[in-house]
Amino acid sequence: MSEKLHPAVLLIGMPGVGKGTQGKLLGKIRGLFHLSTGEILRSLRDDTDDGRLVADCLHRGQLAPDELMLEIWQHWLAAEIEAVHYRPDEQVLLLDGIPRNLFQCLRLSEHIDVLQVIYLNPPDDEPIIQRLRQRALIEGRSDDADESIIRGRFEIYRRETAPILNFYRPEVIREIAPMGSPAEVLKRILEVLIPVIVATRGSTDQIDDGEISPDDAE
């Protein structure tokens, strides 16, 4: 992987606030490349040691070990560059699910230059718990079905992930309300994100939120 720092935007928020949904929508924009660590981890084969370890962590609502997570992330990113899915000179990385603690922030600072932190912050836990239970029914995700596991994940987030907001400069952090329809949340994010990416790439040709149709955001 190149030693050049990759311009990046982070999607941060507790489990269930919609990071994955918004990441997929934003990833349709030509100037962004969405990389979801949750999707990466769930794609690992369960007949490998790494796959079994990660599956066990996810099932219990725990985080994958830092070194393993970072190694998987680096290998995946390098593969995306080699396959020309991610073009570092043209796109800004949109990271969803990493970093998840201060150690990962430090290690990732060797690879990325954080332009913006999109902090999806709900008013309270209950709507998010209901959203996760609904996701469990639709997607068959056992880690979303048990309320005790959900609340345990919230505690891990508050203890390990929320403090990373103190790692980054206050001026790059933008708090976004995650409640409402996906289209409403997307609009709030785009209002703060597009100017940052245009300023980085120097042209509006790389950013066109019109590439996202109304149906995409339903």
Residue pairs with C-beta under 8 A, 6 or more apart in sequence:
1 74
1 77
1 78
1 81
1 111
2 81
2 88
4 88
5 111
5 112
5 113
6 88
6 93
6 111
6 112
6 113
7 92
7 93
7 112
7 113
7 115
7 200
8 92
8 93
8 94
8 95
8 112
8 113
8 114
8 115
9 32
9 92
9 93
9 94
9 95
9 114
9 115
9 116
9 117
9 118
9 193
9 196
9 197
10 95
10 99
10 114
10 116
10 117
10 118
10 168
11 19
11 22
11 23
11 94
11 95
11 96
11 118
11 120
12 19
12 117
12 118
12 119
12 120
12 161
12 164
12 165
13 19
13 119
13 120
13 121
13 122
13 178
14 122
14 125
14 128
14 153
14 154
14 157
14 158
14 161
15 128
15 132
15 150
15 153
15 154
15 157
16 128
16 129
16 131
16 132
16 135
16 144
16 150
17 120
17 121
17 122
17 128
17 178
18 120
18 131
18 178
18 182
18 185
19 96
19 97
19 120
20 36
20 38
20 39
20 96
21 182
22 118
22 120
22 182
22 185
22 186
22 189
23 34
23 36
23 94
23 96
24 34
24 36
25 182
25 186
25 212
25 216
25 217
26 32
26 34
26 94
26 186
26 189
26 190
26 193
27 33
27 34
27 94
28 211
28 212
28 216
29 207
29 208
29 209
29 211
29 212
30 90
30 91
30 206
30 207
30 208
30 211
31 90
31 91
31 92
31 197
31 201
31 206
31 207
32 91
32 92
32 93
32 94
32 197
33 80
33 85
33 86
33 87
33 91
33 92
33 93
33 94
34 94
34 96
35 73
35 76
35 77
35 80
35 86
35 93
35 94
35 95
35 96
36 96
36 97
37 69
37 72
37 73
37 95
37 96
37 97
37 98
38 96
38 97
40 72
40 73
40 76
41 54
41 58
41 64
41 69
41 72
42 58
44 50
44 51
44 54
44 55
44 72
45 51
46 52
46 55
50 68
50 72
53 64
53 65
53 68
54 64
54 68
57 63
57 64
57 65
58 64
58 143
59 142
59 143
60 149
61 143
61 149
61 150
61 152
61 153
61 156
62 156
63 69
63 100
63 101
63 156
63 160
64 72
66 101
66 103
66 104
66 107
69 98
69 100
69 104
70 104
70 107
70 108
73 98
74 111
77 86
77 111
80 86
81 87
81 88
86 93
90 201
90 206
91 206
92 115
92 197
92 200
92 201
93 112
95 112
98 104
98 108
99 105
99 107
99 108
99 164
100 160
100 161
100 164
101 160
101 161
101 163
101 164
102 163
102 164
102 167
104 164
105 164
105 167
105 168
114 168
114 172
115 172
115 196
115 197
115 200
116 172
116 174
116 192
116 193
116 196
117 165
117 168
117 172
117 173
117 174
118 174
118 176
118 189
118 192
118 193
119 165
119 173
119 174
119 175
119 176
120 176
120 177
120 178
120 185
121 175
121 176
121 177
121 178
122 128
122 177
122 178
122 179
123 177
123 179
125 151
125 154
127 179
129 147
129 150
129 151
132 144
132 150
133 144
133 145
133 147
133 150
135 141
135 144
136 142
136 143
136 144
136 145
137 145
143 149
143 153
144 150
165 173
174 192
176 185
176 188
176 189
176 192
177 185
177 188
178 185
179 185
181 217
181 218
182 217
182 218
183 214
183 217
183 218
186 212
186 217
190 209
194 207
194 209
197 206
197 207
198 204
198 206
198 207
201 207
